[in-house]
Amino acid sequence: MTHPALQGIALSRRYGGFAALRDVNLSVPAGEIRGLIGPNGAGKSTLIDVLSGRAKQWSGQVLVDGQDIGACSSRARRKLGMARSFQRTSIFPTRTVRDQLELASHWDSGSHVDEVLAQLNLAEFQHQPANELSYGDQRRLDLALALIGRPRVLLLDEPAAGLTMQESLDLAHLLRDLVKRWGITVLLVEHDMDVVFSICDRITVLNLGELLVEGSAQEVRTSPLVISAYLGRNAA
Ligand SMILES: Nc1ncnc2c1ncn2[C@@H]1O[C@H](COP(=O)(O)OP(=O)(O)OP(=O)(O)O)[C@@H](O)[C@H]1O
């Protein structure tokens, strides 16, 4: 039997008396790019935190390739092939692009710095400090840092935040080509719906901490539940 590459069962997380995530089930087959969307405060980052091992108090099960990793630290999860990106750029802004990738690759096995530099169109900037790169190049460096250990499962939190429409789509297609070629399973949180609809195989929608809808881009785009969740928030 083939296990999903990434699975969450009955995932819940509370902040004091507030339930930010309630009984969410998620199953992402190997090689799929799964979009994770929902209005502000829906629980997307909370879910990523639970899956990546960053959340402290939570309940449920997290499995990678059928193996229960719920008791593992973030570091142990990285060693098991899970990587995540954050909504920020670059770890050490004054260090060169190459230094950062080499540093990050010591934390993970299977380093392939030159290949990642080339694939992410960063080779020409490799000896520049990250904080001298344009914002768009810095976002590609973030992606490179997430990919450097050749993860099997990649959790991405708004990789296109702050980019122009064209930059977002360029980054999205670069991401899609790479993860498909390397066989990486991706869970992508992204507010830019053009990005989500253009590269995700399926989309999971959260609302108020609960799973609302799961389906193809077409199913999600036309779902009355999704439309109402977004419009309800916008109108509030
Ligand atoms: N540290 C915290 N303490 C208390 N409440 C929190 C904390 N972090 C998040 N929350 C609340 O949990 C809910 C889910 O937050 P979360 O950041 O996961 O949502 P999100 O879908 O990622 O939102 P956004 O799209 O705005 O980033 C929100 O109501 C938020 O206010």
The ligand as an SDF file (V2000), in Angstrom:
LIG
                    3D

 31 33  0  0  0  0  0  0  0  0999 V2000
    0.3920   33.1450   19.2960 N   0  0  0  0  0  0  0  0  0  0  0  0
   -0.9290   33.2790   19.1880 C   0  0  0  0  0  0  0  0  0  0  0  0
   -1.6940   33.5460   20.2640 N   0  0  0  0  0  0  0  0  0  0  0  0
   -3.0410   33.6810   20.1740 C   0  0  0  0  0  0  0  0  0  0  0  0
   -3.7370   33.5380   19.0120 N   0  0  0  0  0  0  0  0  0  0  0  0
   -3.0180   33.2690   17.9170 C   0  0  0  0  0  0  0  0  0  0  0  0
   -1.5960   33.1310   17.9290 C   0  0  0  0  0  0  0  0  0  0  0  0
   -1.1690   32.8640   16.6690 N   0  0  0  0  0  0  0  0  0  0  0  0
   -2.2760   32.8370   15.8910 C   0  0  0  0  0  0  0  0  0  0  0  0
   -3.3690   33.0900   16.6320 N   0  0  0  0  0  0  0  0  0  0  0  0
   -4.7490   33.1290   16.1680 C   0  0  0  0  0  0  0  0  0  0  0  0
   -5.0380   31.8530   15.5790 O   0  0  0  0  0  0  0  0  0  0  0  0
   -5.8430   32.0260   14.4210 C   0  0  0  0  0  0  0  0  0  0  0  0
   -5.1570   31.3730   13.2430 C   0  0  0  0  0  0  0  0  0  0  0  0
   -3.9780   32.1100   12.9600 O   0  0  0  0  0  0  0  0  0  0  0  0
   -3.0300   31.7430   11.7290 P   0  0  0  0  0  0  0  0  0  0  0  0
   -1.8840   32.6910   11.7560 O   0  0  0  0  0  0  0  0  0  0  0  0
   -2.7430   30.2960   11.7430 O   0  0  0  0  0  0  0  0  0  0  0  0
   -3.9850   32.0610   10.5100 O   0  0  0  0  0  0  0  0  0  0  0  0
   -3.6090   32.2040    8.9630 P   0  0  0  0  0  0  0  0  0  0  0  0
   -4.6680   31.4970    8.2070 O   0  0  0  0  0  0  0  0  0  0  0  0
   -2.2060   31.7940    8.7360 O   0  0  0  0  0  0  0  0  0  0  0  0
   -3.7770   33.7670    8.7830 O   0  0  0  0  0  0  0  0  0  0  0  0
   -3.0520   34.7910    7.7690 P   0  0  0  0  0  0  0  0  0  0  0  0
   -3.5530   34.4640    6.4020 O   0  0  0  0  0  0  0  0  0  0  0  0
   -3.5440   36.1230    8.2330 O   0  0  0  0  0  0  0  0  0  0  0  0
   -1.5610   34.6220    7.9160 O   0  0  0  0  0  0  0  0  0  0  0  0
   -6.0530   33.5320   14.2380 C   0  0  0  0  0  0  0  0  0  0  0  0
   -7.3220   33.8770   14.7960 O   0  0  0  0  0  0  0  0  0  0  0  0
   -4.9290   34.1400   15.0390 C   0  0  0  0  0  0  0  0  0  0  0  0
   -5.3040   35.3990   15.5630 O   0  0  0  0  0  0  0  0  0  0  0  0
  1  2  1  0
  2  3  1  0
  2  7  2  0
  3  4  2  0
  4  5  1  0
  5  6  2  0
  6  7  1  0
  6 10  1  0
  7  8  1  0
  8  9  2  0
  9 10  1  0
 10 11  1  0
 11 12  1  0
 11 30  1  0
 12 13  1  0
 13 14  1  0
 13 28  1  0
 14 15  1  0
 15 16  1  0
 16 17  2  0
 16 18  1  0
 16 19  1  0
 19 20  1  0
 20 21  2  0
 20 22  1  0
 20 23  1  0
 23 24  1  0
 24 25  2  0
 24 26  1  0
 24 27  1  0
 28 29  1  0
 28 30  1  0
 30 31  1  0
M  END
$$$$
